[in-house]
Each structure stands twice: as C-alpha cells, then as structure tokens.
Amino acid sequence: MLLKDRKQLAKLMVIQGVSARQLAKVAGWRSHSYMNRLLAGQVRSLSTDPALRIANHLGVGVDDLFLVRVSNDAGRNVQQPQRKAS
C-alpha cells in the first residue's frame, strides 16, 4: 500500500494525540523508525496489514490514507503453452 499524504497522517495523529511510537506499535512494528520515515516522506509504501491497523486505530477508511499498489508487471509472467514440435 502507498501512503497518499504524509501530512494528512501527521495531522490525524496530532488531532488524536497519537505519537509515532504508539502508531508503530499499533501497526505491529517493533520500532518506530519506519513510522518516522513514512512521516518524513523518506518511504511511501507499507504492507497491507499495518495499513489496515493504522487506519482502524485512527478511525478512518483505509482508502482515505492509502492507495493499493498495483504491480506494472501484472500478466507479464504468464507462461504461454508450449507448442509440440512436429
């Protein structure tokens, strides 16, 4: 999943009085460093489960904060049937 707007996430955290450390714990991470990197814009992606937990804890829809990341390679790895040699 991709974080849509780090400033929106930070604003929700301030309004609700949630720290990066607390939200990282909710996400299931042992350290808050990845949460800080998300908030700083150094990274934008995260796994689905932590994204769901974060949105649920903040009381917003997942699609309010995150975009589903779709691979550009979808369908490219489909193998074609082998032709039998005559």
C-alpha positions as CSV (number, residue, x, y, z in Angstrom):
1,M,0.0,0.0,0.0
2,L,1.1,3.5,-0.6
3,L,0.7,6.4,1.8
4,K,-1.3,9.1,-0.1
5,D,-0.4,12.1,2.0
6,R,2.0,12.1,4.9
7,K,0.8,15.5,6.1
8,Q,-2.7,14.2,6.4
9,L,-1.5,11.2,8.5
10,A,0.5,13.6,10.7
11,K,-2.5,15.9,11.1
12,L,-4.7,13.0,12.2
13,M,-2.0,11.9,14.7
14,V,-1.9,15.4,16.2
15,I,-5.6,15.8,16.4
16,Q,-6.0,12.4,18.2
17,G,-2.9,12.7,20.3
18,V,-1.2,9.7,18.9
19,S,2.6,9.5,18.7
20,A,4.7,7.8,16.0
21,R,5.8,5.3,18.6
22,Q,2.2,4.5,19.6
23,L,1.1,4.2,15.9
24,A,4.1,2.0,15.1
25,K,3.1,-0.3,17.9
26,V,-0.4,-0.5,16.6
27,A,1.0,-1.3,13.1
28,G,2.8,-4.2,14.6
29,W,6.3,-2.9,14.2
30,R,8.9,-3.3,16.9
31,S,10.5,0.1,16.2
32,H,9.0,3.4,15.4
33,S,11.8,4.3,12.9
34,Y,9.8,3.1,9.9
35,M,6.8,5.2,11.0
36,N,9.1,8.2,11.3
37,R,10.4,7.5,7.8
38,L,6.8,7.4,6.5
39,L,6.0,10.7,8.1
40,A,9.2,12.3,6.8
41,G,8.5,11.2,3.2
42,Q,11.6,9.0,3.0
43,V,9.4,6.0,2.2
44,R,5.8,5.7,1.0
45,S,5.0,2.0,1.0
46,L,3.9,-0.4,3.6
47,S,2.3,-3.8,3.9
48,T,-1.5,-4.2,3.9
49,D,-1.8,-5.4,7.5
50,P,-0.1,-2.4,9.1
51,A,-2.0,0.0,6.9
52,L,-5.3,-1.6,7.9
53,R,-4.3,-1.4,11.6
54,I,-3.2,2.2,11.3
55,A,-6.4,3.3,9.6
56,N,-8.6,1.4,12.0
57,H,-6.8,2.9,15.0
58,L,-7.2,6.4,13.6
59,G,-10.9,5.8,12.8
60,V,-10.6,6.4,9.1
61,G,-11.1,4.3,6.0
62,V,-8.0,2.6,4.6
63,D,-8.6,4.3,1.2
64,D,-8.6,7.7,3.0
65,L,-4.9,7.3,3.8
66,F,-3.6,4.6,1.4
67,L,-3.6,3.6,-2.2
68,V,-3.4,-0.1,-3.2
69,R,-0.1,-0.6,-5.0
70,V,-0.6,-2.5,-8.3
71,S,2.3,-4.1,-10.0
72,N,3.1,-2.9,-13.5
73,D,4.2,-6.5,-14.3
74,A,0.7,-8.0,-13.8
75,G,0.1,-10.5,-16.5
76,R,3.6,-10.4,-17.9
77,N,4.8,-13.5,-16.2
78,V,2.0,-15.7,-17.6
79,Q,3.6,-18.6,-19.4
80,Q,2.4,-19.4,-22.9
81,P,1.6,-23.0,-23.6
82,Q,4.4,-24.9,-25.2
83,R,4.0,-26.0,-28.8
84,K,4.8,-29.5,-29.6
85,A,7.4,-30.0,-32.3
86,S,6.3,-31.8,-35.4
